[in-house]
Amino acid sequence: MTDQPRPKAGRNQSTKRKGPAKPAEVPGTALWKKVLFVSVGVLFVVLMVVSSMGTSWLNMFQTVKTGSVVLTDLTIRDDRNRPILTTSQTIYSNAIKENRSVFLVSPLVIDAGLPFNGTMKAIPIIAPSSGTNYTLFGQEYDAISMGVVGMHPGGTKSLRLDANVTEEQNYTAEQFDQLGGDFANATIGDEMVLAFAENPASLYDNTTTPSYALRTTHVVNKSEDSLVLSFSHAVADLTLSQVQTA
């Protein structure tokens, strides 16, 4: 028995019909869609962060004006770039490790652009021992007060403090030793911490107890029988934290 040929499919046999062809997508459209979706996602995240910050994020656009009350961190350095006074725990700790004279204080609250009426400004010391003050000259404090005008929160600035202050004093060997120094072994650059009377009138008034504030000095010149101490500070590095509108 021979194999019979299989019948060919007739016209009435069902066939699967294809749907209408999709139009070709314009080149680059898919990429722009992805960019749009990503942009919307990023914007949503930004809005969430901003809303969580309330209105505090607007502070970064504030400009310090005369009369504004500002909070600023600072580090005051001498003419050898050594920190003397600082609000930075890191700078303070590193200086202590180097066995240097340095004082840690709290951030300063300053009336921006308003002159300081006084010859000295006392700054409370936190460490190495609290309960005492560090003294800034009135001209130095004025330089800081005027210097913060125009700054923004988070902004930084370095101010010269010795532009109008050059305080040097000559001491004989005997006088220097009476201050607590060691004239025989003193060398140029050596630091020394001295005390200033915060209420000078009390030195002549037996009814008032004098109070003292500290000040770092250093040797700038020395001869066989005398030396010169510099009391001026060179630079104040500022980082503005907060601004209150005048």
Buried (B, 14 or more C-beta within 10 A) or exposed (E): EEEEEEEEEEEEEEEEEEEEEEEEEEEEEEEEEEEEEEEEEEEEEEEEEEEEEEEEEEBEEBEBBEEBBBBBBBBBBBBEEBBBBBBBEEBBEBBBEEEBBBBBBEBBEBBBBBEBEEEBBBBEBBEEEEEBBBBBBBBBBBBBBBBBBBBEBEBEBEBEBBEEBEBEEEBEBEBBBEBEBEBEEBEEEBBBEBBBBBEEEBEEEEEEEBBBBBBBBBBBEBEEEBBBBBBBBBBBBBBBBBBBEE
